[in-house]
Amino acid sequence: MTSTGVPDLDKVLGGGYPNRSAVLIEGSSSNEKEDLTYEFISSGLDLHQFCLYVTRLMPADVSTDAKALGIDLDRGTFWMCPENGDRSYTSENLASISFEIKSVLKEHEGRMTRVVFDLSSQLLMANSSDSVFRFLGQLLTDLKKYDATFLATVQEDMHPPQVLAGLELLFDGVLGIGRSAHKVEIKVKKMRGVKPVESSILTVVRPGTKSESALSKPRTQRIAVLPFVNMSPDPNDEFFADGLTEELIDRLCQIRELEVIARTSVMAYKNTGKKAGEISGELNVGSLVEGSVRKAGNKIRVTAQLIDARTEAHLWSSRYDSELLDIFAVQGDIAEKITGALRLSLIDAEKKRIEKRATSSPEAYVAYLNGVYFRYKASLMGLRKAAQCNSKAIELDPNYAEAYAQLALDHVFLGVFWGEPLDQAFPKAKDLAAKALELGPNLPEAHYAMSWVSYFHETDWGAAEKEAKAAIELKPSYAEPRSSLAWLLLALGRSEEALNEARKAVDLDPLGVYSHLVLAHVLSAIGQFDEAILWHTKTIEIEPDSPFFHSELGYAYLRMGKVAEGAKEMEQAAALPDGEFFRASLGYGYAMSGRREDALKIASELQLARAKGMVRPYEIAIVYAGLGESSTALDLLDQAYQEHSIVHLQLLSIDPAFANLRSEPRFKALLKKLKVEN
């Protein structure tokens, strides 16, 4: 038998996986599957066996993940492929993948070997299921000549049941794995030589309870800052507590050795009463930061504590009494104490960034925190209020770089999502982002804002990608630029890279609606409709009154051919507050569901609104494309280009509303102007 690396699972299987077997691990989350494969590799290295990891991940990512789990990959013979970094998984590359695997195994022939293969879902995304089944079937047959145990993973919620059933037939064993708040559950669906028994469902209790297993280790370098509690006499000072939470997250995000959960996800736990152990299990973090803040005039008291997710013990705690203007020193000290408690080292650049004093004006800082508070209201009025607050912060301190960057992002989002005239929104955003970079060249938010400007306003794809990556480089746990980068990569046809970035963003912001939305977009664009619907539905569970998310779910249903469901979601979007911005989507839904007269009525209404400058030509083009009136739709798209209405045109090449226009010469010419003809 070959040990699984998890003692409890070995017991259930009578010693481990059968030698020379092929086992499939199914799960909806990558973390549990990957943790199980790392334990399998670690066990093999302990026994001086050769371990081969066939993965989509880059070596640096594998090294980081293994280190977070306490696994030393340098203590034995460990090999990754494809070694050359090739990440193409189309049918033309299947033979080369097989050849490379077998070539590596032949070099180590005669040694007991463990192979981990995590490309199953990527292959199924890029190829027909039949071709993948043939590839895997032949590969598993060829591996029988080697003394190798083969472990493959698949993300089950990405594929329909019939595909999973076909995949399972190829393997000697199948495990299902998932995580709930306090435990990991492993179900032995089948295993060669193992009789089904009642204990074939294994519960691995989280660390700190009675039955600790290697698999249930949380990621020790993954941390969540829970919403600070407002202890101020004035309940209206709640914005200050929320802002302090955001600011501490921001400082920790800049530490390369940490993975920090995004603000949008941690704020979901505000006032829920959930215990630390439950939250850490849901977010899969190794530690939590809790705290409170009391503000009275310019006096503040901040308490903070770091909690170990394994034991719920306090690793560090402190209380700070200071003047408001000293809050930056307080934040910097908390961040340094946390890294020290986690035994992480700070490089000089990180230390300087987390100790930075952003402004010398207490009033400007309070205005800025108000802006942060209103920005996350995710509404038109919220963004307008945020812009007002950041403008006030700049008036109070003309050298406040962070306020310039946030105001730039306010105008970007008002233009992209809420109808602010683009010829006003983007020039403002560009000037503000440029000023922020002048004041703070290493400010991640300023680079992020400039990436939007390059992307949507100037159609400079190379600059947009460069700026987004600069933001991520400066602030590695910054989820938003990863989502935006995924959107850009998708528009450029680099769908595999787009999917990787979108999934990384969701990993950092597991409850964030923007990260969910972009992942759903990418999945829908590559034809993974079932999972796309799942993520769209999750966004609505978080923000049920958002017309934008209902509209996006409607488009996904229409792409699947579920026209009635699609039109229903469009109607719901139009009926919600701010739903007037989604009339074009409703018209498209009506057109695609055969309600031609209703669609024409909306198109006429939109034309009248356009005459008043209230609607963009791109939106009206969507309705006419749905009606099949290609010439009118193309006229409107040309007008959108002439008016520099790039905010939607940058996704024109993959927008499903215009699928019937893609063979038109005028459409191809427009794509060429936009530099996305490929």
ZIWO-V366754 format. One record per backbone hydrogen bond with DSSP energy under -0.5 kcal/mol. CO is the residue of the C=O (numbers start at 0). NH is the residue of the N-H. E is the energy in kcal/mol with one decimal. If there is no record, write none. Layout:
co,nh,e
CO,NH,E
CO,NH,E
This chain:
co,nh,e
0,2,-0.5
1,16,-2.8
4,6,-0.5
5,8,-0.6
5,9,-2.3
6,10,-2.0
7,11,-1.6
8,12,-2.1
9,14,-3.8
9,15,-0.6
10,13,-1.1
16,1,-3.4
17,20,-1.3
20,149,-2.8
21,171,-1.9
21,172,-1.7
22,151,-3.0
23,25,-0.5
23,174,-3.0
24,153,-2.0
25,176,-2.7
26,155,-1.2
28,32,-1.0
29,33,-2.9
30,34,-2.7
31,35,-2.0
32,36,-1.9
33,37,-2.5
34,38,-2.1
35,39,-1.6
36,40,-2.3
37,41,-3.0
38,42,-2.3
39,43,-1.7
40,44,-2.4
41,45,-2.0
42,46,-1.1
43,48,-2.7
44,47,-1.6
49,113,-2.6
50,78,-2.4
51,53,-0.6
51,115,-2.8
52,54,-0.8
52,80,-2.0
53,117,-2.7
57,60,-0.7
57,61,-2.0
58,62,-2.6
59,63,-2.1
60,64,-2.5
61,65,-2.7
62,66,-2.2
63,67,-2.2
64,68,-1.2
65,70,-3.0
66,69,-1.5
67,219,-1.1
70,72,-0.8
71,74,-0.9
72,75,-0.6
75,77,-0.9
76,50,-2.3
78,52,-2.9
80,54,-1.6
81,84,-1.5
89,92,-2.1
89,93,-0.7
90,93,-0.7
90,94,-0.5
92,96,-2.2
93,97,-2.3
94,98,-2.5
95,99,-2.4
96,100,-2.2
97,101,-2.3
98,102,-2.3
99,103,-2.1
100,104,-2.2
101,105,-2.1
102,106,-1.5
103,107,-0.9
104,107,-0.6
105,108,-1.4
107,110,-1.9
111,49,-2.0
112,148,-2.1
113,51,-3.0
114,150,-3.3
115,53,-3.4
115,117,-0.5
116,152,-1.9
118,122,-2.8
119,123,-2.3
120,124,-1.7
121,125,-1.5
122,126,-1.4
127,131,-1.7
128,132,-2.7
129,133,-2.2
130,134,-2.2
131,135,-2.9
132,136,-2.6
133,137,-2.3
134,138,-2.3
135,139,-2.9
136,140,-1.7
137,141,-2.4
138,142,-1.9
139,143,-0.6
140,143,-1.0
141,144,-1.2
142,145,-1.9
145,147,-2.0
146,112,-2.6
148,114,-2.7
149,22,-3.1
150,116,-3.1
151,24,-2.9
152,119,-0.6
153,26,-1.5
153,155,-1.0
154,157,-1.8
155,158,-1.4
159,162,-0.8
159,163,-1.8
160,164,-2.6
161,165,-1.8
162,166,-2.2
163,167,-2.6
164,168,-1.2
166,169,-1.5
167,170,-1.5
171,191,-0.7
172,23,-2.6
173,188,-2.0
173,189,-1.5
174,25,-3.3
175,186,-3.1
177,184,-2.9
181,205,-2.2
182,179,-2.9
183,203,-3.5
184,177,-1.8
185,187,-0.5
185,201,-3.6
186,175,-2.7
186,188,-1.1
189,173,-2.6
190,193,-2.4
192,194,-0.5
196,199,-2.0
197,200,-0.8
199,187,-3.0
199,201,-0.7
201,185,-2.9
201,203,-0.6
202,204,-0.8
203,183,-2.5
204,212,-0.6
205,208,-1.3
209,211,-0.6
212,215,-0.8
213,216,-1.4
215,206,-0.6
217,219,-0.8
218,221,-1.8
218,285,-1.2
220,258,-3.0
221,285,-2.5
221,286,-1.3
222,260,-2.4
223,225,-0.8
223,288,-2.4
228,230,-0.8
228,292,-2.6
232,234,-0.7
233,236,-2.1
234,237,-1.4
235,238,-0.7
236,239,-1.2
236,240,-1.2
237,241,-2.4
238,242,-2.6
239,243,-2.3
240,244,-1.9
241,245,-2.2
242,246,-2.7
243,247,-2.3
244,248,-2.3
245,249,-2.5
246,250,-2.0
247,251,-2.4
248,252,-2.5
249,253,-0.6
250,253,-0.9
251,254,-1.9
252,476,-1.4
253,255,-0.7
254,257,-1.8
257,259,-0.5
258,222,-3.1
261,264,-0.7
261,265,-1.9
262,266,-2.6
264,267,-0.8
265,268,-1.9
266,269,-1.6
268,271,-1.6
274,278,-2.2
275,279,-2.8
276,280,-1.6
277,281,-1.9
278,282,-2.3
279,283,-1.0
279,284,-1.7
283,218,-0.5
285,308,-2.7
286,223,-1.5
287,306,-3.1
288,225,-2.6
289,304,-2.4
290,228,-2.3
291,302,-2.3
292,230,-3.2
293,300,-2.2
295,298,-1.9
297,323,-2.8
298,295,-2.7
299,321,-2.3
300,293,-2.4
301,319,-3.2
302,291,-1.8
303,317,-2.3
304,289,-2.3
305,314,-3.1
305,315,-1.2
306,287,-2.1
307,311,-3.0
312,307,-2.8
312,314,-0.6
315,305,-3.1
317,303,-2.2
319,301,-2.6
319,321,-0.5
321,299,-2.7
322,325,-1.5
323,326,-2.0
324,327,-0.6
325,329,-1.9
326,330,-2.8
327,331,-2.5
328,332,-2.4
329,333,-2.5
330,334,-2.4
331,335,-2.3
332,336,-2.8
333,337,-2.3
334,338,-2.1
335,339,-2.2
336,340,-2.5
337,341,-1.8
338,343,-3.1
339,342,-1.3
346,350,-2.3
347,351,-2.4
348,352,-2.0
349,353,-2.4
350,354,-1.2
352,355,-0.9
355,357,-0.7
359,361,-0.6
360,364,-2.1
361,365,-2.2
362,366,-2.2
363,367,-2.4
364,368,-2.5
365,369,-2.0
366,370,-1.8
367,371,-2.1
368,372,-2.3
369,373,-2.3
370,374,-2.3
371,375,-1.4
373,376,-1.7
374,377,-1.3
378,382,-2.4
379,383,-2.3
380,384,-2.4
381,385,-2.3
382,386,-2.4
383,387,-1.9
384,388,-2.3
385,389,-2.5
386,390,-2.2
387,391,-2.1
388,392,-2.1
389,393,-1.9
390,394,-2.1
391,395,-2.1
392,396,-1.8
396,399,-1.8
398,400,-1.4
399,403,-1.6
400,404,-2.3
401,405,-2.4
402,406,-2.4
403,407,-2.2
404,408,-2.0
405,409,-2.3
406,410,-2.1
407,411,-2.1
408,412,-2.6
409,413,-2.1
410,414,-2.1
411,415,-2.8
412,416,-2.3
412,417,-0.8
413,417,-0.8
413,419,-2.3
420,423,-1.7
420,424,-3.0
421,425,-1.8
423,427,-1.5
424,428,-2.4
425,429,-2.9
426,430,-2.2
427,431,-2.6
428,432,-2.6
429,433,-2.4
430,434,-2.1
431,435,-2.4
432,436,-2.3
433,437,-2.0
434,438,-2.1
435,439,-2.7
439,442,-1.9
441,443,-0.8
442,445,-0.6
442,446,-1.6
443,447,-2.5
444,448,-2.5
445,449,-2.2
446,450,-1.9
447,451,-1.5
448,452,-1.8
449,453,-2.7
450,454,-2.1
451,455,-3.0
451,456,-0.7
452,456,-1.6
452,457,-1.7
453,459,-2.4
458,460,-1.0
459,463,-2.4
460,464,-2.4
461,465,-2.3
462,466,-2.6
463,467,-2.2
464,468,-2.3
465,469,-1.8
466,470,-2.1
467,471,-1.9
468,472,-2.5
469,473,-2.1
470,474,-1.6
474,477,-2.3
476,478,-0.9
477,481,-0.7
478,481,-0.5
478,482,-1.8
479,483,-2.4
480,484,-2.7
481,485,-2.1
482,486,-1.9
483,487,-2.1
484,488,-2.9
485,489,-2.2
486,490,-2.0
487,491,-1.6
488,493,-2.7
489,492,-1.7
492,494,-1.3
493,497,-2.3
494,498,-2.5
495,499,-2.0
496,500,-2.4
497,501,-2.5
498,502,-2.3
499,503,-2.1
500,504,-2.3
501,505,-1.9
502,506,-2.1
503,507,-1.8
504,508,-1.9
507,261,-2.8
508,511,-1.9
511,515,-1.9
512,516,-2.7
513,517,-2.4
514,518,-2.0
515,519,-2.5
516,520,-2.2
517,521,-2.5
518,522,-2.6
519,523,-2.5
520,524,-2.4
521,525,-1.6
522,527,-2.9
523,526,-1.4
526,528,-1.5
527,531,-1.9
528,532,-2.8
529,533,-1.7
530,534,-2.2
531,535,-2.5
532,536,-2.6
533,537,-1.7
534,538,-1.8
535,539,-1.6
536,540,-1.9
537,541,-1.6
538,542,-2.8
542,545,-1.5
544,546,-0.7
545,549,-1.5
546,550,-2.4
547,551,-2.2
548,552,-2.0
549,553,-2.2
550,554,-2.1
551,555,-1.9
552,556,-2.3
553,557,-2.3
554,558,-2.3
555,559,-1.4
556,560,-0.6
556,561,-2.4
557,560,-1.0
560,562,-1.5
561,565,-2.1
562,566,-2.7
563,567,-2.0
564,568,-2.0
565,569,-2.0
566,570,-2.4
567,571,-2.1
568,572,-2.3
569,573,-2.2
570,574,-1.3
571,575,-0.8
572,575,-0.9
575,578,-2.3
577,580,-1.5
578,581,-2.1
579,582,-1.0
581,585,-1.7
582,586,-2.5
583,587,-2.3
584,588,-2.5
585,589,-2.6
586,590,-2.4
587,591,-2.6
588,592,-1.4
589,594,-2.6
590,593,-1.2
593,595,-1.5
594,598,-2.0
595,599,-2.7
596,600,-2.0
597,601,-1.8
598,602,-2.3
599,603,-2.2
600,604,-2.0
601,605,-2.5
602,606,-2.0
603,607,-2.0
604,608,-2.1
605,609,-2.4
606,610,-1.6
607,611,-0.7
608,611,-0.7
608,613,-2.6
609,612,-2.1
615,618,-0.7
615,619,-1.2
616,620,-2.3
617,621,-1.4
618,622,-1.0
619,623,-1.9
620,624,-2.5
621,625,-2.1
622,626,-1.7
623,627,-0.5
623,628,-2.3
624,627,-1.0
627,629,-1.4
628,632,-2.1
629,633,-2.8
630,634,-2.2
631,635,-2.1
632,636,-2.0
633,637,-2.4
634,638,-2.0
635,639,-2.2
636,640,-2.1
637,641,-2.4
638,642,-2.2
639,644,-3.4
640,643,-1.6
643,645,-1.7
644,647,-0.8
644,648,-0.9
645,649,-1.8
647,650,-2.1
648,651,-2.0
650,653,-1.4
650,654,-1.0
651,654,-0.5
654,657,-1.7
655,658,-1.5
657,660,-1.7
657,661,-0.5
658,661,-0.9
660,663,-2.1
663,667,-2.2
664,668,-2.3
665,669,-1.8
666,670,-2.2
667,671,-1.9
668,672,-1.8
669,673,-1.8
670,675,-2.4
671,674,-1.1
